[in-house]
Amino acid sequence: MRTRLLVRLYPRAWRARYGEEFAAVLAERRLSPRTVIDVIAGAADAHLHPGGWHHERVAAKPGSRPVMLATSALLVPAFAYWLAVVILHRTVHTWPQSAERFFALPGLRQAWYWGPYLAGAIATFALVRVRVAWEPDGLAGTIRIRVRSAYVLVLGASILIGALTSDFRG
Amino acid sequence: MTRSLDELGRFLEPALLILVGLAEGPKHGYALMESAQSQGVRLGPGTLYAALARLEGEGWIEALESTDRRRPYRLTEQGRTHLGGELARLRRVVRTGLRALEAT
């Protein structure tokens, strides 16, 4: 039972390839806390480096999934949070006259801004990574992610830079 | 494009132990853990399979047909070449280190 639970920590594609033999190895061994920690770390590695077991050379090229996903994970929540803060702040408080002041980010330098942002970044990163790890078509998935990440990167960077400069001016 | 063994980062040592174990002949996962243990290294199953999967991905080892749930692996020619290169490098390190220790 515990063996099956530990094997289930791994991505589906990994389990399809190594699951049965891995379960056999676990069954031959006493499950000490050290072994459980090792297996959890191994499962995390399999999620974080899906290419480690079938297409790592594609994924390891500069600008491919790890880098782009990390960038996306930082920018997507930043954009979402910025948008929510701008709308809420401006709705509750003052409705500025100019478009420039409307898009100024309130409270950017305050700690309360960064907490939810970091939580969002980590959650997005985890979700995207898990989804990619479970994608059966490695190369096609990589290309799709690259296009999506490049789009998010450009969009997010321009909005973030705009917000930052507006804030410092205002 | 093939990579060198030291590009495996933190999986270098487990990978080396697996390759050394397989140099003796085909072995399944548990036998590889015991082989590593005989070298004084306790290899956890998570670490073992992370390294094993990378080595298989590189084409340095290959899986054989299994009769039960335990699948044996064997060293490929490419794996043998890489292992030979890495062991030669380690021999140079050991020789240099020993010489330095004797001189001081």
Chai-1 contact restraints between the chains, C-beta under 6 A:
chainA,res_idxA,chainB,res_idxB,connection_type,confidence,min_distance_angstrom,max_distance_angstrom,comment,restraint_id
A,Y18,B,Y49,contact,1.0,0.0,6.0,A-B,restraint_1
A,E20,B,R69,contact,1.0,0.0,6.0,A-B,restraint_2
A,E21,B,G29,contact,1.0,0.0,6.0,A-B,restraint_3
A,E21,B,R70,contact,1.0,0.0,6.0,A-B,restraint_4
A,E21,B,R71,contact,1.0,0.0,6.0,A-B,restraint_5
A,F22,B,Y49,contact,1.0,0.0,6.0,A-B,restraint_6
A,A24,B,R69,contact,1.0,0.0,6.0,A-B,restraint_7
A,A24,B,R70,contact,1.0,0.0,6.0,A-B,restraint_8
A,V25,B,G29,contact,1.0,0.0,6.0,A-B,restraint_9
A,V25,B,Y30,contact,1.0,0.0,6.0,A-B,restraint_10
A,V25,B,P45,contact,1.0,0.0,6.0,A-B,restraint_11
A,L26,B,P45,contact,1.0,0.0,6.0,A-B,restraint_12
A,E28,B,Y30,contact,1.0,0.0,6.0,A-B,restraint_13
A,T35,B,G44,contact,1.0,0.0,6.0,A-B,restraint_14
A,D38,B,G44,contact,1.0,0.0,6.0,A-B,restraint_15
A,D38,B,G46,contact,1.0,0.0,6.0,A-B,restraint_16
A,D38,B,T47,contact,1.0,0.0,6.0,A-B,restraint_17
A,V39,B,P45,contact,1.0,0.0,6.0,A-B,restraint_18
A,V39,B,G46,contact,1.0,0.0,6.0,A-B,restraint_19
A,A41,B,G46,contact,1.0,0.0,6.0,A-B,restraint_20
A,G42,B,G46,contact,1.0,0.0,6.0,A-B,restraint_21
A,G42,B,Y49,contact,1.0,0.0,6.0,A-B,restraint_22
A,G42,B,A50,contact,1.0,0.0,6.0,A-B,restraint_23
A,D45,B,A50,contact,1.0,0.0,6.0,A-B,restraint_24
A,G52,B,A53,contact,1.0,0.0,6.0,A-B,restraint_25
A,G52,B,R54,contact,1.0,0.0,6.0,A-B,restraint_26
A,W53,B,A53,contact,1.0,0.0,6.0,A-B,restraint_27
A,W53,B,G57,contact,1.0,0.0,6.0,A-B,restraint_28
A,E56,B,G57,contact,1.0,0.0,6.0,A-B,restraint_29
